[in-house]
C-alpha cells in the first residue's frame, strides 16, 4: 500500500469574517477559502451563526469548529487549489 498523500494537512486556520477562513498548510502555502456554500447545510448548519463560524481553528490536519464540526482534510486542500486559480 502506498503512503503517497495527494493533499496537504491544515496546520493553522483563522476565520476572516462570517464566510471565509484563511488556511495554512504543512508545505507553507496558504489560501482564503469561501465556505458560504456549505453554511446552513446538514452538519454545517451551525456555521450560519457568525460568532460560531469565527471559532474556526486547525486541528487533526483540517479546519474544525466546536461540537465536532469539521471539513475533510482533502476537501480543504481541494478548495485551496480552486481558490488559487
ABEGO torsion letter per residue (X at the ends): XBABBABBBBABBBBABAABBBBBBAAGBBBBBBAAAABGBEAAAAAABAAAAAABBBBGGBBBBBGGBBBBAAAAAAAAAAAAX
